[in-house]
Amino acid sequence: MLGSLETEVLAALRELKEAPARDVRRQLEHQGVRVAYTTVATILSRLYVKHLVRRRRETCRGGERYVYRPGEVEQKYLVNLLRGVVATFGPAGVVHLNEEIAKLDPSQERELRRRLGLD
C-alpha cells in the first residue's frame, strides 16, 4: 500500500511524464506540498524498489542523477490493491468501496477507470 506522500509524488511524476527528483519536488511545491528534496529522492527510490517507477541515469552538472518516469505496472498494482481490499474486508469492503467511488466527480471516476484499464 502507498502512503499519502508516496501517492502525491507518484501523481506529480505522472504529470511531468519524466523528471529528476528536483523537478518532482518543484512540481509538488507548485501544488502546495512543501517537502525536502532528500525526502522526494528517498520516496522515488522506494517507488523504484516497488516497481512503480522506472529510472535511468543521466549526466548532469556535478555528476549523475536519476531521471524517473511512471512504471507500466501501476494498473497491476491498483488491481492487486483492490483485490486485497475485497479479500480483507469481504462484501462490506466492496460496498464501502462502491460508496467511495460514487462520491468521486466524473473526471476522477474516468481517471480511475482509465488507470484500472476498464476504459
N, C-alpha and C positions, 0 to 999 in steps of 0.2 A: 504494500500500500504506500502511496505517496503522501508526504506531509504537505502542508499548505504552501510553504515556501518552495518546495520542490515543484509543486504544481505551477506556481507563479513563474518560476524560472523556465520551466518547460514551455509554458504559454508564450513567454517573451521570446524565447528562441524560435518558436514556431512562427511568430510574426516576422522575425528577422530572416527566416529561412536558413541562414548560416552566419555564424558570428563567433568571435573570440569572447572570452568571459567578460572582458572590459566593456564590450558593446552590449552584452546582455545586461550587465549592471546598469548601464546608461538607460537602456530601454525600461528596466524596472523603475529606475528613478523618475523617468518621464511619466510613468503610470502612478507615481506617488508612493512607491515602495522603496524605502531607504534601507540599503543593505551594503555591507562592506564587500569590496572586490574579492577578498580572500574567501568570504562566505559563498559568493556566487561560484568561484572556481572550485571550491570543495563540493558544492551541490552538483555542478556539472560533471565532476569526476564520479560522484556517486551514481548519477543518472547513466553515465557511460558503463559503469560496472553492472548496472541493472539492465543494460542493453536497450535503454530508452532513447539514447542519443548516440550519434556516431561522431568521430573526431578524426582530424588529420593534423599533422604538424605543418607549420608554416614558418618560414624565416621572417623575422621582423627586426626592428631596431633593438639591439641589446641581446639578440639570440634567437630563440624559437618560442613559439606558442602553439597552443591547440586552437583549432577552429572547429566549432561544434555545429551539428545540424541534427534535427529531429530524426530518430530512427524509424524504420518502417514497421517496427514491431509494436507500435502503440496500439493498434487495433487488437492484436492478440492479448496485450496486457489488459486493455479495458474489458474484453470479453471474459478473460480469466478472473478479473476483479468482480465482475457481475456474477459469474458462476460461484465465486466464493461467498458473496452476499446471500445468494439463494441457498447454498449448502449450509451456511452458518445459521441463517435466520428462518429458513423454510418459507412456507406460504405467507406468514406475516411480513417477512422481509420483502417479498415480491409486491405485496400490497403497498407497503410503505414506499418502495422504490417507484412504483407507478404513481403514487400520490405526489412524490417529489418531482417526477418528470412532468406531471400535469401542471406544476407551478412554473415551469420554465416558459419564457416568452418564445414565440415561434422560431425566432432566429437561433436561439440557444438549442432548442429541440432539433432543428435541422442540422446544426453543427454536431450535436451528439450522435444523431443517426448517421451522418456522414463519417464521423470518426469510428463508428462501430461497423461501418461497411454495409449499412442497411439501406442506403440510398445510392 
